[in-house]
Amino acid sequence: MDIAALIQQLNTTDENSRLEAKQGSGIDKSFMESVCAFANEPNLGGGIILLGLVRDENNLFPSYQPVGVPDPDKLGQEIATKCATMFNVPVRPQINSAVFRGKVVIGVSVPEASASEKPVFFPNLGLPRGAYRRIGPTDHHCTEDDMAVFFGERRAESFDKTVISGAVLEDIDADSVAAYRRAREKVNASAEELQWNDEELLASLSATVLVGGERFPTITGLLLFGTRQAIRRLLPMTRVDYIRVPGKEWVENPDERFSHVVDMRGPLLQLVQRVQDTIIDDLPRGFVLREGEVQAETPRLSTRVLREAIVNAVMHRSYKKHSPVQVIRYNNRLEIINPGYSLKAEEQLGEPGSENRNPHLAAVFHETNTAETKGSGIRTMRRLMQEAGFAPPTFESDRRGDRFVTRLLLQHFLSPSDLQWLSLFASYNLNEAQKNVLIYLRETGAVDNAGYRQLSGVDTLTASRDLRAMRTSGLLEMKGQGAATYYMPGASFINEQLPTEMHELSIQAGKLPIQGGQLPIQGRELPIQVQNLMLELGEELKAKVNRIGRRAKSTIIQEVILDLCRVRPYTAGELAILFHRSREALQATHLASMVVAGKLAYTKADNPTHPHQAYTATS
């Protein structure tokens, strides 16, 4: 175990699914919960806890400093003892120590427990609450859904085989059963179950079960074959809502939020087709590519991608949650939101194999070819979207909110207009992954590390480095902390495509222009048109601005700020774009201290927070 290399990784990527840092002054509840989570998380291979480190909260980027542990030998013995005695089964971690910058740091490598030992849990708390899983960089109490993952077939019947109180055989729709037979016959005309009568068929699909010598419909039976009246009566929230939102953003005002809403219910096999048709009917004409057609010049979205996204939502959703599936159609994208986080780790989405929350329901979808082979649906969606020239779909598994989101951008990726827009960022020397995420950010407004990896196909370390570089240059602004970190457009981000003549002028000027009259995030008007920002500078001053690099000394930056502000007042946004810095960082690091020192003065001295505040040199 190379502790120095692990600390370097920690300072690059922060805590992640396999690495955590703690101060290590004692072995507390939090430490033992992390041990439990690393031992439990399927296919993670365990994880490492570093003791003797603290995070510098004043640093915008991950920065862990060694503080050491007081008595390494005693602490190591305590760890081994507690890991062997506090859980239902002993956990045997590997414990190492090393001196880092004069301080002793302990590394605790926790192995993943075998399938027969899972779930590892605290006996005094019982199950499921006494067990933990490792989701991203955090530990979470297990739920009943997690128990299904751990126990697999050893568990009692899954929730989709549950009988709902009040359901009777008359709630089964014969036409839906006949529709299933036709779909199954199309896939395999010699399937054995097609020879059985309806009662035998429903029993074989776990659509009905015996209770006290009498058969009753299960949740699977009602969802697949229930009448619309029965579904509304017994499962009122298992509908799909199609919501049309004008623009690119969710609007909170209930009077202006939606332009079109359709709520749909019915047996799932027919409902999938109805939802797909509703989406297609609302897309621009010629947008959807029917299966078997050759791609045309205009953007086209495969119906197979739509179907997979819809099927994933209804097949893997949690039916314990009393919430509908939502399909939200923005001007530039589709978002499909279903209740229930993914039982499969986010970084494993698209890999072979699946974790089914509703195994009996999923079996029917697979047997009728309504869904792809187990575990391949997401991989198929990614391939089809990329082949058609679209951005890859992105997926967000929100365990805290207990939901799963699929996003599909409804436009070609890297079109001529996109390439022209990206040329405005030429001076940043961005790689292809960073360029792709700029386009995605322009359309969706935010991205996190997981989304970056899905768009670019890079690993966590590379994604963290790329995002950090874009944050430093002011293209991105970081929000949140730890597991909740995400990125929005920064002060240097140009949100809209510039007119051709302005675009050419900005290239001649040799610097990125300000977005036509506005800062993209703060939305504050600038007192100068974009074409004059660099052209108004004399050659000597332009050369000074161009020489400001990423790591220029504070004294040099402040000298150039003074030179600029002697010519005319500048806003923080203008200066941030000229220096390729974050507006907030420039204010905190330079402008505020220069005002205090009397080098700069506010143009609106009576209101320092005025939205049009600018700075002028005092001499």
Buried (B, 14 or more C-beta within 10 A) or exposed (E): BEBEEBBEBBBBBBBBBBBBBBBBEEBEEEBBBBBBBBBBBBEBEBBBBBBBBBBEEEEBEBBBBBBBBEEBEEBBEBBBEBBEEBBBBEBEBEBBBBEBEEBBBBBBBBBBBEEEBBBBBBEEEEBBEBBBBBBBBBBBBBBEBBBBBBBEEEEEEBBBBBBBEEBEEEBBBEEBBEBBBEBBEEEEEEEEBBEEEBEEBBBEBBBBBEEEEEBBBBBBBBBBBBBBEBBBBBBEEBBBBBBBBBEEEEEEEEEEEBEEEBEBBBBBBBBBBBBBEBBBEBBEEEBBBEEEEEEEEEBBBBBBBBBBBBBBBBBBBBBBBEBBBBBBBBEEBBBBBBBBBBBBBBBBBBBEEBBBBBBBBBBBBBBBEBBBEBBBBBBBBBBBBBEBBBBBBBBBBBBEEBBBBBBBBBBBBBEEEBEEBBEBBEEBEBEEBBBBBBBBBBBBEBBBBBBBBBBBBBEBEBBBEBBBBBBBBBBBBBEEEEBEBBBBBBBBBBBEBBEEEBBEBBBEBEBBBBBBEBBBBBEBEBEBBBBEBBBBBEEEBBEBBBEBEEEEEEEEBBEBBBBBBEEEBBBBBBBBBBBBBBBBBBBEBBBBBBBEEEBBBBBEEEEEEEEEBBBBBBE
